[in-house]
Amino acid sequence: MSILVIAATDMEIALLRANNPKEKYLITGVGCATTVYHLTKALLLDKYSLVIQVGIAGAFNKNQLLGETVIVEKDCFADMGLFEKKIITNLFEMGFADADSFPFKKGFLVNSYIDRLGLKEHKIVNGISVNLISDNESYFQQLQSKYNADIESMEGAALHYVCLHEQVPFIQIRGISNYTGERDKSKWKIKEAVESSNFLASDIIQAVQQKKQQ
């Protein structure tokens, strides 16, 4: 099985790369736009049986512990639309796009491969992807409520969007580095989030490879 591991920055997969040097790795850069471009290009150039995205994320509530790792089942482009009179309105609600037009399901990009890959034993969450990180409490609380989100990242929806279009199985793995709205980096757990997400990714890669050999 040919696996492609992607991340926004090298820091987010440095440990994984050191422990699994034979896998293929791609640094996409930060944000959905650059992730869509580089991932699409990679999938057009080579055939992969699985794409694994590894990175850190912010959690919306204390149900997610700093340093722990989760797997994202559904994601969306949360801030693509209108912010007017302190209300977020997305493209689907504005009538500019169909919320059930492939690859969307009710406006979300849902990973249907989680069951098939045997990942339900892990902590499964809902994610959103944003272009803007904010310390405005009312803004991120509205995002969390609107999309029933557990975490936020800046690239997750891009992974889902591209892989669903290309029909390539994928996994989004996120280590919780901080709580949304907290800009004091001394309260973040980046090192722990990177380590735990890299360890889980390594375990999944080894399990997938072993299953292939059986």
Phi, psi and omega in degrees: 000128180268120184247135173248124178256127181236154176205159179288323182227155180296325180305325185286346179227016183301316180293318179298317180297321180293324182273342181226065188292343184276347181284162176271135183234147179220123174265115187271338190092167185276135175107159184290321185299310181290329178292316177302314183296305187291324179290316178301315179300317180296319182287336176281332182276327183220159178262129178234144179272342183202137173244129179242120175260129181236134180185179178263165182205161174262142180258145181276338181213169186284000174293336174262125182272141177298132180095345180277167184240141181229164174243131184270125180271317179224150185216171178199163175275089196288331185250024176266103183159229187232137172237101186225134181054038177066021179241132178270127176233122183272175185299326181292317179292333178278352180083013181272350180206157180269121184295344179245015176280129183309136010265016183275149172229107184055035177088358182249156176254102191260131178275103181275000183270350185302315178296314183296331180270001176068042186254003185295345179288343180270170180284115184256132184226170172261136180239162168228155177243134183230153176267340185237124173267131186229152172257012179281108187299316182295327180292308183286335175291325177293320176299313181299315182291318184298320186250007182049047188270143174264324183221166173228146174221186178244001184223350188301315181297328179296318176302308182300314183300311183291313185291326175295318177298318184273357179057046177248125177303145184210159177223132173253113181250127183230129171267133183279111183263336186196170172260142183301141180089344179273109183261358176280102186296341178293343179264000179274161178233061184294313182302313180295322179295318179295314182299312184294321179291324178291322178295316179295317179300319179297317179298318181293317179300314180295320179295318179296316180293322178294320179297324179296325184281345182284000000 
